[in-house]
Amino acid sequence: MRALVFSAPEQAEVRDTARPAPGPGEALIRSRVVGVCHSDLELLAGRYIIPIGYPIIPGHEWAGEVVETGPGVTGLTPGDPVVGECVVGPGGRDHFGFSVSGAAAEYFTARSEWLHRLPPSMTFTQGALVEPFSVAYAAVRAGQVDPSDRVAVLGAGPIGLLAAMAAAGRNAAVTVIEPRADRRAKALALGASAALDPAAGDPAAGDLAEQARELTGGDRFDVVIESAGHPVAMAQALTIAGDHGRIVYVGIDVGRTVPAELGLIQARSLTIRGIVGSAGIWPRAIRFLASGVADPTPIVTARYPLDRAAQALKAAAPESGNIKVHIEAAP
């Protein structure tokens, strides 16, 4: 079979590999759609949040169909459309597509307990967006968003746009804060009620903090979801949250620092949470998407066949302008 293989840091190629066979408790899956995530680019660069080794097949945002099941598998039959969780193993010690080879291949195996069947109403493209949507949905749930809330989402990358969509699906008033005009426009198209350029405010008045005050009549935001993973945005989250506000950090940055007004945590009685991944929430996220309240497919801005997966990685680089790139297997 053909597979995208990271053979070493900065070395990616599509090559022939042995087709796997399902072992006890496993399913053999035919890949249909695989998303490229910023974390995949981190893996290719030779760094990730848990130990990794090479060679490795990436691909943790995916949808496919069951081809065969191994001994002991129940509840799955050939032809079932499925998606799978990526934080797996005892205590979440393994990450599918990182420490365990993933879905960027014609066929791959996964343990049955990692898998969820897709409802008939959902496409494979939507299925490949369940993983990032589940992270965004987990952030919205962590922020306890309801229709009374004014929600700010910092960053309009895939997670930020999906968080805005999920919060809007809960009938909250959502403002997306993003420096790129095209992504602000995309946020408005996906359900945000307002979009701000963080650099457009009056420097003497505090820039973004003043814009937040003006937009909310002086109250600032009830919920702030930081999805940019940039230290400046992480610090700004404190300044735009109102009294008794809830801040959820879902964007990831490790090692960089920036000054922050930590005194605001106490002065405004802020509640702060940080989340990683979305374990335990996949069935809810799938039901949310299957309800038709929100369709995440507009964030997909480029598609490549598996044989051009190396080009797909380049198209997913931040400077490319794409939001979400998908690798599609032959139908």
C-alpha positions in Angstrom: 0.0 0.0 0.0 1.0 3.7 -0.2 1.6 5.7 2.9 3.0 9.1 4.0 6.1 8.3 6.1 8.2 10.6 8.2 11.5 8.8 8.1 13.4 11.4 10.1 13.0 15.0 11.1 12.3 17.1 8.0 12.1 14.0 5.8 8.7 13.1 4.4 7.8 10.9 1.5 4.9 8.9 0.1 6.2 5.3 -0.4 5.1 1.7 -0.6 4.8 -0.1 2.8 3.3 -3.4 3.9 -0.4 -3.4 4.4 -1.1 -4.2 8.0 -3.4 -6.9 9.3 -5.7 -6.4 12.3 -4.6 -8.1 15.5 -6.8 -9.0 18.5 -9.1 -6.1 19.4 -8.1 -4.2 16.3 -9.9 -3.1 13.1 -8.3 -2.7 9.7 -9.5 0.6 8.2 -9.4 2.1 4.8 -8.5 5.7 5.0 -10.8 8.2 3.2 -9.9 11.7 4.5 -7.0 12.8 6.7 -6.5 16.3 8.0 -3.1 18.0 8.3 -2.7 19.7 11.7 0.0 22.1 13.0 1.0 19.3 15.3 1.9 17.2 12.3 4.3 19.9 11.2 5.8 19.9 14.7 6.2 16.1 14.4 7.9 16.5 11.0 10.2 19.1 12.6 11.3 16.6 15.2 9.5 18.0 18.2 6.2 17.0 20.0 4.8 17.2 23.5 5.5 13.5 24.2 8.4 11.3 23.1 8.4 10.3 19.4 10.5 8.1 17.2 11.0 7.5 13.4 9.9 6.2 11.0 6.3 7.1 11.7 3.1 7.5 9.7 1.2 10.7 10.7 -2.5 11.3 10.6 -4.7 11.9 13.7 -7.6 13.8 12.1 -9.3 11.2 9.9 -12.3 9.4 8.7 -12.4 6.0 7.1 -14.3 2.7 6.8 -13.8 -0.6 8.4 -12.4 -3.3 6.1 -11.8 -6.2 8.5 -11.9 -6.8 12.3 -9.6 -8.9 14.4 -10.4 -11.4 17.1 -12.5 -10.1 19.9 -13.9 -7.0 18.1 -17.6 -6.5 18.6 -20.0 -3.8 17.4 -18.1 -3.1 14.1 -18.7 -4.6 10.7 -17.0 -4.1 7.3 -18.2 -1.0 5.6 -18.9 1.0 8.8 -17.8 4.6 8.5 -15.7 5.5 11.6 -13.5 8.1 13.2 -11.0 7.6 16.0 -9.6 9.3 19.0 -5.9 10.2 19.1 -5.0 10.4 22.8 -5.0 6.7 23.5 -3.5 3.9 25.6 -3.3 3.6 29.4 -3.5 7.1 30.9 -3.3 8.7 27.4 0.4 7.8 27.2 0.2 7.3 23.4 -1.0 9.7 20.7 -2.3 8.1 17.5 -0.4 9.5 14.5 2.6 10.5 16.7 3.9 7.8 19.0 1.7 5.3 17.2 1.5 5.3 13.3 -1.6 7.0 12.1 -4.1 7.3 9.2 -2.1 8.9 6.4 -2.0 5.7 4.4 -4.3 3.6 2.2 -4.9 1.2 5.1 -4.1 1.3 8.9 -5.1 -0.5 12.1 -6.6 1.0 15.2 -8.0 -0.6 18.4 -11.7 -0.8 18.4 -12.1 1.1 21.7 -10.7 4.2 20.0 -13.3 4.2 17.3 -16.7 5.8 16.9 -19.2 5.2 14.1 -20.2 8.1 12.0 -23.9 8.8 11.7 -25.3 8.4 8.2 -25.9 12.2 7.9 -22.2 13.0 8.2 -19.7 12.9 5.3 -16.1 11.6 5.5 -14.9 15.3 5.2 -17.0 16.2 8.3 -15.7 13.1 10.0 -12.1 14.1 9.5 -13.0 17.4 11.3 -14.4 15.7 14.4 -11.0 15.6 16.1 -10.3 19.3 15.9 -13.9 20.1 16.5 -13.9 18.0 19.6 -11.1 20.1 21.0 -12.9 23.3 20.2 -16.2 21.9 21.6 -14.3 20.8 24.8 -13.1 24.4 25.2 -16.6 25.8 24.8 -18.0 23.3 27.4 -15.1 24.1 29.7 -16.1 27.7 29.5 -19.7 26.8 30.4 -21.0 28.9 27.5 -24.7 29.6 27.3 -26.9 32.0 25.3 -26.4 34.8 27.8 -22.7 34.9 27.3 -20.5 37.3 25.3 -17.7 35.1 24.1 -14.3 36.2 22.7 -12.2 33.7 20.7 -8.5 34.7 20.3 -7.2 33.4 17.0 -9.0 32.2 13.9 -7.1 29.2 13.0 -8.9 25.9 12.7 -9.5 25.5 16.4 -10.5 29.1 16.9 -13.0 29.0 14.0 -14.5 25.8 15.2 -14.7 27.1 18.8 -16.5 30.2 17.4 -18.9 27.9 15.5 -19.6 25.7 18.6 -20.2 28.8 20.8 -22.5 30.3 18.2 -24.3 26.9 18.1 -25.1 27.5 21.8 -26.6 30.8 20.8 -23.9 32.9 22.5 -22.7 36.2 21.0 -19.3 35.5 19.6 -16.5 37.9 18.8 -13.4 36.5 17.0 -10.1 38.4 17.5 -7.7 37.8 14.6 -5.1 40.0 12.7 -5.8 38.5 9.3 -8.7 40.0 7.4 -9.6 36.9 5.4 -9.9 34.8 8.6 -12.0 37.5 10.3 -14.3 37.3 7.3 -14.4 33.5 7.5 -15.3 33.7 11.2 -18.3 36.0 10.4 -19.4 33.5 7.7 -19.3 30.7 10.3 -21.5 32.4 12.9 -19.4 35.0 14.8 -21.4 38.2 15.4 -18.3 40.4 15.4 -14.6 40.2 14.4 -11.8 42.4 15.7 -8.3 43.2 14.5 -6.2 43.1 17.7 -3.8 45.8 16.2 -6.5 48.2 15.3 -7.1 49.9 18.6 -5.6 53.1 20.1 -2.2 52.3 21.6 -2.7 55.0 24.2 -5.9 53.4 25.3 -4.7 49.9 25.6 -5.4 48.5 22.1 -7.5 45.3 22.3 -8.6 45.9 25.9 -10.2 49.2 24.8 -11.9 47.6 21.8 -13.3 44.9 24.1 -14.7 47.6 26.4 -16.3 49.5 23.5 -17.9 46.4 22.0 -19.4 45.2 25.3 -20.5 48.5 26.7 -17.7 48.5 29.2 -18.3 45.1 30.7 -15.7 43.1 28.6 -16.3 39.4 27.8 -17.9 36.7 29.9 -15.9 33.9 28.3 -12.5 34.1 26.6 -11.2 31.2 24.6 -7.5 31.5 23.7 -6.8 29.3 20.7 -3.9 31.2 19.1 -1.3 29.5 21.2 0.8 32.8 21.1 2.1 34.3 24.3 0.8 37.8 23.5 -2.7 36.5 23.0 -2.4 34.4 26.1 -1.6 37.6 28.1 -4.4 39.5 26.3 -7.0 37.0 27.4 -6.6 38.4 30.9 -7.2 42.0 29.9 -10.4 41.4 27.9 -12.2 39.2 30.4 -14.8 40.9 32.5 -15.6 40.5 36.2 -16.2 36.8 37.1 -15.1 36.0 33.6 -14.1 32.5 32.5 -10.9 32.0 30.5 -10.1 28.7 28.7 -6.6 28.2 27.2 -6.7 25.7 24.4 -3.9 27.1 22.2 -0.5 25.4 22.9 2.8 27.1 23.5 5.6 25.7 25.5 8.7 27.6 26.5 8.0 31.2 25.4 7.2 34.0 27.8 5.6 37.4 27.8 4.7 39.9 30.5 1.1 39.5 31.8 -1.2 41.3 34.2 -1.6 38.5 36.6 -3.2 40.8 39.2 -6.3 40.8 37.0 -7.0 37.2 38.0 -7.8 38.3 41.5 -9.0 41.8 40.8 -11.7 40.5 38.4 -12.3 37.1 40.2 -11.4 35.2 37.0 -11.7 31.5 36.6 -9.0 30.0 34.4 -8.8 26.6 32.8 -6.3 24.9 30.5 -7.3 21.9 28.4 -5.4 19.5 26.2 -7.2 17.2 23.8 -10.8 16.0 24.1 -10.9 12.6 25.7 -14.4 11.6 26.8 -16.2 14.1 24.7 -16.2 12.6 21.2 -19.7 11.1 21.3 -21.2 14.5 22.3 -19.1 16.3 19.6 -20.3 13.9 17.0 -24.0 14.3 18.0 -23.5 18.1 17.9 -22.3 18.0 14.4 -24.8 15.4 13.3 -27.6 17.7 14.5 -26.9 20.1 11.7 -26.5 23.1 14.0 -23.0 23.7 12.5 -21.1 22.5 9.4 -17.3 22.7 9.8 -16.5 21.8 6.2 -16.0 25.5 5.0 -12.7 25.6 7.0 -11.2 23.1 4.5 -9.4 25.3 2.0 -7.2 22.8 0.1 -7.4 19.1 -0.8 -4.7 16.7 -2.1 -4.6 13.1 -3.1 -2.5 10.8 -1.0 0.3 10.6 -3.6 0.7 14.4 -3.2 0.7 14.3 0.6 4.2 15.9 0.7 2.7 18.9 -1.1 -0.2 18.9 1.3 2.2 19.4 4.2 3.7 22.5 2.5 0.2 23.8 1.8 -0.6 23.5 5.5 2.3 25.8 6.6 1.2 29.0 8.3 2.5 31.2 5.5 0.4 29.4 2.9 -2.8 31.1 3.8 -4.8 27.9 4.0 -6.9 27.1 7.1 -7.3 23.4 6.9 -5.7 21.0 4.4 -7.1 17.5 3.7 -5.5 14.5 2.2 -8.0 12.4 0.3 -7.7 8.7 -0.6 -9.1 7.5 -3.8 -12.9 6.8 -3.6 
